[in-house]
Amino acid sequence: MNITFRQLRLFLALAETGSVSAAARRMHVTQPTASMQLREVTQAVGMPLYEVVSRRVHLTEAGQVLARTARAIAGEWDAFEQRVAGAKGLTSGRLKVAVVSTAKYFIPRLLGSFCKLHPQIDISLEILNRDHVITRLRSNLDDLYVMSMPPADLPLEDQILMPNPLVVIAAATHPLALRKRVTLAQLQGERFILREKGSGTRMATDAHLRQRGFTPTAVLELGSNEAIKESVEGQLGVSILSRHALGAHHEGLAVLPVQGFPIRSQWHLVWPRGKQLSPIAQVFQGHLLSEAIGWQGAR
């Protein structure tokens, strides 16, 4: 079987983008060239590796195995290049990080100082919902992952990054916003505007309310923190969100002093157990943990 390393990279790009044209752009080749190279890979393997349905590439079982193999080979080669670069005193390379959507309120800030220290490192930051981050985690697509509720069914290396307190919010004009103490019973008639099922915030919220024997009278599910904040500010109901999602300016919102809140959640930095972190990922790991401590103190 005669397949070049560059062809493996191209097939891996195809698997990750789901498109021949997107894979061609990533590899800086023309689409006809990419198509020809992919045909050669398929011929070398001797089995169909993918099919195109509704303009979307779907890998066959053999294609999935090849993608995992190509990813492992590419990962080992990238790590080798980084070690050689380190031995030469260089700091170039690529870092891939995937985070859940709520982490977008603080992760870019923590990345800032790392980029200043290592300007030659290319960083790919994927901001997705929890299900998509877990999908990438299962496929080992990135170096590191940040989420509040790591999946229990995956063997992971797990480091606590920092607290992720979940608070009850209402419109600043809400009658309860002036109270010094609020009970859950006082919220019984409120509409709860919550994240979609499966999100880390929703999972922690449901578990906490269930533990306290509280069932909201009405629930409105929205898929983004921005939509939830706008709805709460518009007096459609109350919500439970990460304090990080409120940002520095939220004059139209109030954090209600509800008994039993905030929910004590945490942000986790995870990666698959047994995965050998690249030298750049190791440096970033240490930097992120150090910066998180300072960032907490500044809040």
Secondary structure, DSSP 4 states (H G I P E B T S, - for coil): ----HHHHHHHHHHHHHS-HHHHHHHHT--HHHHHHHHHHHHHHHTS--EEEETTEEEE-HHHHHHHHHHHHHHHHHHHHHHHHHHHTT---EEEEEEEEGGGGGTHHHHHHHHHHH-TTEEEEEEEE-HHHHHHHHHTT-SSEEEESS--TTS-EEEEEEEE--EEEEEETTSGGGG-S-B-GGGGTTSEEEEEPTTSHHHHHHHHHHHHTT---SEEEEES-HHHHHHHHHTTS-EEEEEGGGG-S--TTEEEE-BTT-SB--EEEEEEETT----HHHHHHHHHHHHHHHHHHHH-
